[in-house]
């Protein structure tokens, strides 16, 4: 059997594994607030989130096209590069999940892909990485989306507060409990529409490198990725759900509705524009903004500091982690070739 085909199969399996891990690592993005406010039970929430993650993953391919063709030059990398990138991204996701930190799976994958490509080729110029696209679709959104999420979340919550301040908390909860189910559904749908597409893009890139022909991101690529992220969401990433949903700020249904509505609108725009946005960044910052309308001290800023460090470190850490894996792979490959020839 063709060794390259075997490598392609391994890469597809790893990409689906990453997609599954992305599902339980980022399950909090879709359902943390609805669990924290007790609008849905945890089991119902993960099933609800999984179904809508699946539906969202089936809804488009703009982000997948960006990952497949718009970040690194396919002409200078290989299947081994993709393999090293996936291993690095999976390792970082598992570390941050273990620590209960809501880091970005998207940035882990992008940082890993960049690092593996640069170390594999031995260069960092525009012939390897499309730096203009990285700036436009990764770096600028990485810094702007948390700010947008925070201030838009604050604005939405402040507006809702002005509308409902005359009513009792019980009455407000009765109104916003069903509304929060709707907003959580939109959040889960748009999370799937953005996050699952990153694995689709990696698989499409791997197939393109194997076949040396442009690849259409069709149902054969979309469906397995949609299933993998849905199954991952059903597994539930409870450590991160607790961090986002209850450790950072105490939430009521109206707060969850405001945060989810803010985040889902931002993610919908990003998915339509082909931007591989960090859904983690946007929902977390939206919750911070919503919480700040109570008072700034209502947000546990010490925890926020830990989250921000995870955000800042994700791309550079995964860049060098996957780059190191790529360097070791090439070194081992060269050593085996030398021993075989001598």
Legacy VTK file of the C-alpha trace (Angstrom):
# vtk DataFile Version 3.0
C-alpha trace
ASCII
DATASET POLYDATA
POINTS 342 float
0.000 0.000 0.000
1.140 3.549 -0.810
2.893 5.018 2.296
1.578 8.494 1.421
-1.989 7.183 1.376
-1.470 5.624 4.821
-0.126 8.971 6.040
-3.180 10.732 4.577
-5.501 8.347 6.436
-3.606 8.985 9.697
-3.890 12.757 9.142
-7.634 12.547 8.491
-8.051 10.466 11.667
-6.025 13.015 13.653
-8.001 15.917 12.160
-11.254 14.266 13.255
-9.694 13.618 16.677
-8.818 17.308 16.912
-12.396 18.136 15.883
-13.744 15.844 18.613
-11.418 17.412 21.213
-12.452 20.844 19.940
-16.053 19.797 20.638
-15.562 18.945 24.315
-12.873 21.605 24.843
-15.177 24.303 23.433
-18.522 22.865 24.567
-18.482 25.652 27.129
-18.697 28.204 24.319
-22.129 26.936 23.384
-23.684 25.826 26.657
-21.786 27.216 29.677
-24.210 30.056 30.367
-27.352 27.964 29.905
-25.977 25.411 32.392
-24.814 28.076 34.863
-28.242 29.729 34.938
-29.940 26.308 35.321
-32.190 26.974 32.340
-31.236 23.512 31.039
-29.811 20.531 32.874
-26.206 19.668 31.942
-27.209 16.503 30.058
-29.948 18.265 28.116
-27.638 21.194 27.390
-24.838 19.082 25.892
-27.309 17.164 23.705
-28.941 20.437 22.634
-25.525 21.956 21.894
-24.344 18.867 20.007
-27.351 18.829 17.662
-26.972 22.520 16.835
-23.177 22.256 16.529
-23.788 19.531 13.940
-26.307 21.688 12.080
-23.959 24.663 12.110
-21.053 22.575 10.830
-23.140 21.595 7.805
-23.971 25.222 6.984
-20.935 26.543 5.109
-17.310 26.208 4.006
-15.937 29.773 3.883
-13.694 29.308 6.942
-12.580 25.875 5.699
-11.440 27.475 2.426
-9.383 30.033 4.376
-7.616 27.305 6.390
-7.062 25.097 3.334
-5.712 27.715 0.944
-5.316 31.076 2.658
-2.769 30.722 5.484
0.237 28.680 4.299
1.623 27.962 0.840
0.640 24.384 -0.115
3.478 24.276 -2.651
6.234 24.264 -0.013
4.794 21.965 2.687
4.020 18.258 2.849
1.678 15.790 4.495
4.239 15.428 7.278
3.863 19.151 7.979
0.123 18.727 8.504
0.755 15.701 10.743
3.104 17.688 13.010
0.663 20.618 13.146
-2.209 18.405 14.271
-0.110 16.697 16.952
0.940 20.069 18.397
-2.605 21.475 18.353
-4.017 18.376 20.055
-1.349 18.482 22.787
-2.070 22.157 23.576
-5.830 21.616 23.608
-5.483 18.729 26.051
-3.171 20.754 28.328
-5.539 23.739 28.485
-8.565 21.450 28.936
-6.792 19.745 31.851
-6.127 23.154 33.411
-9.717 24.256 32.797
-8.584 27.239 30.713
-10.824 28.382 27.835
-8.051 28.816 25.276
-8.702 29.024 21.549
-8.738 25.736 19.624
-8.744 27.835 16.437
-5.556 29.670 17.347
-3.969 26.405 18.515
-4.530 24.910 15.063
-3.431 28.038 13.190
-0.322 28.535 15.335
0.566 24.866 14.912
0.103 24.993 11.138
2.313 28.088 10.878
5.019 26.656 13.135
5.135 23.276 11.442
5.310 24.935 8.007
8.113 27.339 8.979
10.259 24.699 10.702
9.632 22.165 7.933
10.744 24.536 5.191
13.311 26.404 7.284
11.967 29.863 6.560
9.392 32.395 7.690
8.997 34.618 4.631
5.978 35.154 2.409
6.802 32.101 0.309
5.863 29.919 3.305
3.272 31.883 5.281
0.750 34.268 3.722
1.452 36.957 6.303
-1.017 39.451 4.823
-3.822 36.913 5.241
-2.605 35.986 8.733
-2.713 39.657 9.701
-6.120 40.243 8.140
-7.921 37.063 9.191
-6.097 35.960 12.364
-4.094 38.684 14.109
-6.508 41.604 13.765
-9.556 39.498 14.777
-7.539 37.992 17.660
-7.132 41.439 19.243
-10.332 43.096 18.055
-12.882 40.344 18.738
-12.447 40.286 22.565
-12.792 44.081 22.654
-15.863 43.951 20.419
-17.322 41.125 22.518
-16.715 42.999 25.769
-18.138 46.348 24.693
-21.017 44.910 22.672
-21.908 42.586 25.568
-21.801 45.573 27.925
-24.001 47.628 25.569
-26.592 44.863 25.065
-26.799 44.153 28.799
-26.986 47.853 29.713
-29.835 48.291 27.235
-31.723 45.292 28.595
-31.213 46.558 32.158
-32.849 49.871 31.262
-35.807 48.023 29.741
-36.465 45.601 32.633
-35.297 47.502 35.734
-38.885 48.102 36.907
-39.722 44.393 37.008
-39.028 41.799 39.693
-36.237 39.264 39.281
-38.759 36.396 39.127
-40.620 38.041 36.265
-37.395 38.808 34.400
-36.283 35.186 34.783
-39.630 33.876 33.509
-39.225 35.960 30.353
-35.539 35.301 29.712
-35.362 31.589 30.483
-37.010 30.592 27.177
-35.181 33.400 25.379
-31.880 32.080 26.677
-32.617 28.671 25.187
-33.040 30.398 21.824
-29.829 32.427 22.221
-27.894 29.338 23.360
-29.162 27.527 20.271
-27.922 30.313 18.014
-24.572 30.281 19.825
-24.190 26.508 19.411
-25.168 26.699 15.735
-22.682 29.459 14.950
-19.963 27.775 17.027
-20.337 24.700 14.833
-20.382 26.816 11.676
-16.981 28.326 12.506
-15.048 25.762 14.533
-15.823 22.541 12.647
-14.742 24.182 9.403
-11.135 24.429 10.595
-10.788 20.646 10.587
-12.522 20.540 7.213
-9.890 22.930 5.895
-7.028 20.815 7.275
-8.451 17.653 5.688
-8.958 19.459 2.367
-5.361 20.749 2.498
-4.047 17.237 3.210
-6.023 15.735 0.309
-4.780 18.537 -1.958
-1.157 17.780 -0.994
-1.717 14.063 -1.644
-3.553 14.392 -4.954
-1.840 17.574 -6.262
-5.239 18.799 -7.421
-7.609 21.451 -6.049
-10.098 19.941 -3.619
-13.782 20.733 -3.341
-14.917 20.768 0.296
-17.947 18.566 -0.204
-20.195 16.351 1.913
-17.533 13.637 2.251
-15.377 16.121 4.185
-18.137 18.151 5.859
-20.177 15.272 7.333
-17.410 13.477 9.308
-16.256 16.811 10.788
-19.820 17.744 11.746
-20.289 14.360 13.451
-16.924 14.596 15.275
-17.557 18.052 16.765
-21.101 17.036 17.760
-19.841 13.907 19.545
-17.167 15.969 21.280
-19.757 18.476 22.473
-21.884 15.644 23.833
-18.894 14.539 25.921
-18.899 17.925 27.660
-15.810 19.813 28.764
-16.996 20.325 32.329
-13.841 21.957 33.693
-14.039 24.763 31.141
-17.831 24.975 31.441
-17.396 25.700 35.151
-14.717 28.312 34.440
-16.808 30.234 31.909
-20.248 29.648 33.380
-19.787 30.135 37.103
-16.243 30.904 38.229
-15.876 34.124 36.254
-19.198 35.764 37.230
-22.568 34.807 38.704
-25.104 34.698 35.871
-28.879 35.023 35.556
-30.825 34.071 32.386
-30.842 37.681 31.177
-27.038 37.784 31.396
-26.722 34.522 29.496
-29.103 35.790 26.810
-27.114 39.018 26.375
-23.727 37.237 26.190
-24.880 34.507 23.800
-26.678 36.934 21.505
-23.587 39.148 21.328
-21.218 36.267 20.669
-23.395 34.484 18.102
-23.807 37.664 16.023
-20.035 38.191 15.967
-19.350 34.559 15.032
-22.020 34.609 12.301
-20.308 37.597 10.681
-16.884 35.921 10.950
-18.110 32.641 9.430
-19.729 34.487 6.525
-16.453 36.402 5.951
-14.266 33.288 6.095
-12.533 34.432 9.305
-11.379 31.561 11.593
-12.476 33.447 14.695
-11.821 32.269 18.220
-15.309 31.457 19.502
-13.737 31.051 22.946
-12.459 34.616 22.951
-15.759 36.099 21.843
-18.081 34.292 24.293
-15.688 34.782 27.228
-15.240 38.488 26.555
-18.993 38.895 26.033
-19.599 37.384 29.476
-17.011 39.778 30.929
-18.789 42.735 29.325
-22.179 41.580 30.568
-20.784 41.093 34.078
-19.192 44.531 34.087
-22.648 46.149 33.876
-23.265 45.002 37.467
-20.002 46.483 38.658
-16.421 45.919 37.610
-15.704 44.017 40.818
-18.401 41.476 39.873
-15.929 39.977 37.398
-13.222 37.796 38.951
-10.308 39.588 37.323
-7.689 37.243 38.780
-9.284 34.385 36.829
-9.597 36.641 33.795
-5.833 37.224 34.016
-5.175 33.471 33.739
-7.524 33.250 30.763
-5.823 36.175 29.036
-2.416 34.540 29.472
-3.763 31.396 27.794
-5.070 33.540 24.938
-1.795 35.399 24.464
0.387 32.284 24.670
-1.636 29.945 22.428
-0.265 30.973 19.023
3.432 31.355 20.026
3.423 28.172 22.142
1.761 26.060 19.448
4.018 27.649 16.802
7.159 26.447 18.571
5.588 23.204 19.841
4.549 22.036 16.376
7.698 23.546 14.891
9.768 21.498 17.323
7.809 18.366 16.432
8.418 19.077 12.725
12.159 19.597 13.355
12.380 16.327 15.312
10.450 14.498 12.579
12.859 15.764 9.887
15.884 14.926 12.076
14.599 11.381 12.713
13.796 10.973 9.025
17.308 12.087 8.021
18.934 9.825 10.651
17.009 6.777 9.459
17.885 7.558 5.847
21.573 7.903 6.768
21.585 4.595 8.670
19.821 2.848 5.808
22.325 4.137 3.244
25.341 3.248 5.415
LINES 1 343
342 0 1 2 3 4 5 6 7 8 9 10 11 12 13 14 15 16 17 18 19 20 21 22 23 24 25 26 27 28 29 30 31 32 33 34 35 36 37 38 39 40 41 42 43 44 45 46 47 48 49 50 51 52 53 54 55 56 57 58 59 60 61 62 63 64 65 66 67 68 69 70 71 72 73 74 75 76 77 78 79 80 81 82 83 84 85 86 87 88 89 90 91 92 93 94 95 96 97 98 99 100 101 102 103 104 105 106 107 108 109 110 111 112 113 114 115 116 117 118 119 120 121 122 123 124 125 126 127 128 129 130 131 132 133 134 135 136 137 138 139 140 141 142 143 144 145 146 147 148 149 150 151 152 153 154 155 156 157 158 159 160 161 162 163 164 165 166 167 168 169 170 171 172 173 174 175 176 177 178 179 180 181 182 183 184 185 186 187 188 189 190 191 192 193 194 195 196 197 198 199 200 201 202 203 204 205 206 207 208 209 210 211 212 213 214 215 216 217 218 219 220 221 222 223 224 225 226 227 228 229 230 231 232 233 234 235 236 237 238 239 240 241 242 243 244 245 246 247 248 249 250 251 252 253 254 255 256 257 258 259 260 261 262 263 264 265 266 267 268 269 270 271 272 273 274 275 276 277 278 279 280 281 282 283 284 285 286 287 288 289 290 291 292 293 294 295 296 297 298 299 300 301 302 303 304 305 306 307 308 309 310 311 312 313 314 315 316 317 318 319 320 321 322 323 324 325 326 327 328 329 330 331 332 333 334 335 336 337 338 339 340 341
